[in-house]
Amino acid sequence: MSGAAEQLPPDSPAADRPGPSTRAPVVTVRGDTRTRRRDRLATEEPMEIRAEPPGGEQQPVAVTMRTPGHDFELAAGFLFSEGLIGPADVSGIRYCAVPREEQHYNVVSVAVAQPLPELGAQRNFYSSSSCGICGKASLDAIDVRCAPVADGPAVEAAVLLSLPDQLRSAQDVFDRTGGLHAAALFDAGGRPLVVREDVGRHNAVDKVIGAQLLAEQLPLSDRILMVSGRASFEIVQKAAVAGVPIICAVSAPSSLAVDAARRFGITLVGFLRDDRFNVYTGEQRIAG
């Protein structure tokens, strides 16, 4: 894992590296008045994820539409949460030199300790910013097999009620653009540990998981995952692979997300806002 840390890019972006927001001209219309100005938009660009097994050629694995930033975490988190690598399989991560120089920072190669499992025709990954499972042929192809999560902590209701405001206050890029999802990892006392933003909610989750994988903190059996939007099946699946026992969402879960949470033994909380929330599965972890 030390190789991955040594090859991580510096926090300050390179001059030619795409940033999380982009300036664009806009016309604001209010009544009979039109005002021309420049606005900040959330950047959305494709990123290709490649795996590089020992002594082998790079293998294209996925293309995801993402907000640039924490790209190495996204690549590692994606490979892990999709069941393609184990928590100790990453030996290095780097941006790739490709024929089109302007795409240099949109291709990430992950050096892995062993060859990836055969993807097959049904594991044709293409992730858009709105849906993390586009291109997969069937529900069976996205059902990553993993054991139920550990019992985990009992968390006070007041702790859960504090999470949305903490998540929102940490969304720096959202403040500038108004167009990003966020995911955050908290401890059982409600202390924020990792916060990541992206145009895709599943990408934000992968960045959080990837950050913990590279820091050798998996499994996340005593943590709470909070997401800014709805709770989808894929978010529950990714959390289960990482061992997260409690997932909270500002909005609603899908029926398949509830089914998956029940199968994995996860506490799933939805509509967490103001002074209320719904518990769909795993009520035993909510104290008080």
CORDA-V564149 format. One record per pair of residues at least 6 apart in sequence whose ideal C-beta (glycine too) atoms are under 7 Angstrom apart, sorted by the first residue. I is the first residue (numbers start at 1). J is the second residue. Records with the same first field share a line. If there is no record, write none. Layout:
I=J ; J
This chain:
1=88 ; 90 ; 214 ; 216
3=91 ; 92 ; 111
4=90 ; 91 ; 92 ; 93 ; 214
5=214
7=92 ; 93 ; 94
8=72 ; 93
13=19
17=68 ; 105
18=43 ; 45 ; 68 ; 105
19=43 ; 68
20=43 ; 67 ; 68 ; 69 ; 173
21=40 ; 41 ; 42 ; 43 ; 173 ; 176 ; 177
22=41 ; 43
23=38 ; 40
24=38 ; 39 ; 41
25=36 ; 38
26=37 ; 39
27=34 ; 36
28=35 ; 37
40=176 ; 177
41=177 ; 179
42=67 ; 173 ; 177 ; 179 ; 180 ; 199
43=67 ; 68
44=65 ; 67 ; 129 ; 199
45=66 ; 68 ; 106
46=63 ; 65 ; 106
47=64 ; 66 ; 71 ; 106 ; 108
48=60 ; 63 ; 106 ; 107
49=61 ; 62 ; 64 ; 75 ; 78 ; 79 ; 108 ; 110
50=58 ; 59 ; 60 ; 61 ; 96 ; 107 ; 108 ; 109 ; 110
51=59 ; 61 ; 79 ; 110 ; 112 ; 116
52=58 ; 109 ; 110 ; 111 ; 112
53=112 ; 114 ; 115 ; 116
54=113
56=115
58=109
59=116
61=79 ; 125
62=78 ; 125 ; 127
63=126
64=78 ; 127 ; 200 ; 203
65=127 ; 128 ; 129 ; 199 ; 200
66=74 ; 129 ; 198 ; 199 ; 200 ; 203
67=180 ; 197 ; 198 ; 199
68=105
70=196 ; 207
71=108
72=93 ; 108
73=207 ; 210 ; 211 ; 214
74=203 ; 206 ; 207 ; 210
75=93 ; 108 ; 110 ; 210
76=90 ; 93 ; 110 ; 210 ; 213 ; 214
77=206 ; 207 ; 209 ; 210 ; 213
78=206
79=85 ; 110
80=87 ; 209 ; 213 ; 241
81=206 ; 209 ; 238 ; 241 ; 242
82=144
83=144 ; 241
84=116 ; 117
85=112
87=213 ; 218
89=112 ; 113 ; 114
90=110 ; 112 ; 213 ; 214
91=111 ; 112 ; 113
92=111
93=108 ; 110
94=109
95=104 ; 105 ; 107 ; 108
96=107 ; 108 ; 109
97=104
98=104 ; 107
122=136 ; 137 ; 138 ; 141
123=136 ; 141
124=135
125=135
126=134 ; 135
127=134 ; 200 ; 202
128=134
129=199 ; 200
130=200
132=200 ; 202 ; 234
133=142 ; 234
136=142
142=234
144=237 ; 241
146=240 ; 241
148=264 ; 265
149=221 ; 240 ; 243 ; 244 ; 245 ; 264 ; 265 ; 266
150=221 ; 243 ; 245
152=221 ; 222 ; 245 ; 246 ; 285
153=188 ; 222
154=285 ; 287
155=188 ; 224 ; 246 ; 285 ; 286 ; 287
156=287 ; 288
157=286 ; 288
159=189 ; 190
160=248 ; 269 ; 272 ; 277
161=275
162=190
163=186 ; 190 ; 226 ; 248 ; 272
164=250 ; 272 ; 273
166=192
167=182 ; 184 ; 195 ; 226 ; 228
170=184 ; 192 ; 195
171=180 ; 182 ; 197
173=180 ; 197
174=180 ; 182 ; 197
179=199
180=197 ; 198 ; 199
181=197 ; 198 ; 199 ; 200 ; 201 ; 204 ; 228 ; 229
182=195 ; 196 ; 197 ; 204 ; 228
183=196 ; 201 ; 204 ; 205 ; 208 ; 225 ; 226 ; 227
184=192 ; 194 ; 195 ; 226
185=193 ; 194 ; 208 ; 212 ; 220 ; 223 ; 225
186=192 ; 193 ; 223 ; 224 ; 226
187=193 ; 222 ; 223
188=222
194=208 ; 211 ; 212
196=204 ; 207 ; 208
197=204
198=204 ; 207
201=227 ; 228 ; 229 ; 235
202=234 ; 235
205=227 ; 235 ; 238
206=238
209=238 ; 242
212=218 ; 220
218=242 ; 243
219=242 ; 243
220=242 ; 243 ; 244
221=243 ; 245
223=244
224=246 ; 248
225=239 ; 244 ; 247
226=248
227=235 ; 249
228=250
229=249 ; 250 ; 251
230=249 ; 251 ; 252 ; 253 ; 254
231=247 ; 249 ; 253 ; 257 ; 268 ; 270
232=254 ; 257
233=254 ; 256 ; 257 ; 260
235=247
236=247 ; 257 ; 260 ; 261 ; 264 ; 266 ; 268
237=260
239=247 ; 266
240=264 ; 266
245=266 ; 267 ; 285
246=267 ; 285
247=261 ; 266 ; 268 ; 269
248=269 ; 272
249=269 ; 270 ; 272
250=272 ; 273
251=270 ; 271
252=270 ; 271
253=268 ; 270 ; 280
257=268
258=268 ; 280 ; 281
261=268 ; 280 ; 281 ; 282
262=281
265=282
266=281 ; 282
267=279 ; 281 ; 282 ; 285 ; 286
268=280 ; 281 ; 282
269=277 ; 278 ; 279
270=277 ; 278 ; 280
271=277 ; 278
279=286
